[in-house]
Amino acid sequence: MTGTPPRVLLVNDDGIDAPGLVLLEKIVRRFTDDVWVVAPDDERSGAGHSFSTTLPIRVKQRDERHFAVKGTPTDCALLAIYELIEGKRPDILISGINRGPNLAEDITYSGTAAAAMEGALLGIPAIALSQCFRPPNAVPWDNAERFAGDVIEKLLRFDWKPGLFVNVNFPECPADEVTGMRVTTQGQRPPGAFIPERRVDARHFPYYWVKIALPAGGHAPGNDLQAMLDREISITPMQLDMTAHAAKAGLEALFG
């Protein structure tokens, strides 16, 4: 980053009026006034890295630098970078602060992470921020409020490489109980986090909710799940190259 205040693009998947996004803008304005907010008009949790191809994307401009988009987080990142932000591109894209965790395999479903992925694909340094909690507990926003600014300012000094984004999770505890920060690897929980639950409506037609029930386990030394158990802030470098390099030799032996 240059010595001038950075131009920051804020995106999320909880919607433009979500408390986490309002808090994030407040935090980012501590070190720059060049802030643009382009976010879904309503919650798009679980949208993953999807974008709109069969429906038009409507945009409502709320003021000079706030835009509500009827679309996915990826739509928001695309529109912001190509259409809505005037002049130079953002120096960094920050997605969140998500209401809930984005750990382990959550990354494959997360609209929060997807916006950061899109930034990385377009050559923009990108951070995904999430505040962990489990309903019906209250979201400990004081945790993210105290530490997110320090995390962002450190990452602004990072030597960013192409195809990289950073996934940050704040543990579910009061800010005074956070034990530190840890650079982590991505964990993987046991199967069964998302299970269809069958119900019947008043007209006796079946329908389904996808029940979220994150199973215990999957934590290991150094991974993001273990960091949450240790009440540490997890900082995980992620890359867009998903090639399983360790499997190449075995496949080459099969296919020559």
Buried (B, 14 or more C-beta within 10 A) or exposed (E): EEEEEBBBBBBBBBBBEBEBBBBBBEBBEEEBEBBBBBBBBEBBBBBBBBBBEEEEBEBEEEEEBBBBBBBBBBBBBBBBBEEBBEEEBBBBBBBBBBBBBBBBBBBEBBBBBBBBBBBBBBEBBBBBBBBBBEEEEEBBBBBBBBBBBEBBEEBBEBEBEEEBBBBBBBBBBEBEEBEEBBEBBBBBBEEEBBEEEEEEEEEEEEEEEEEBEBEEEBBEEEBBBBBBEBBBBBBBBBEEEEEEEEEEEEEEEEEE
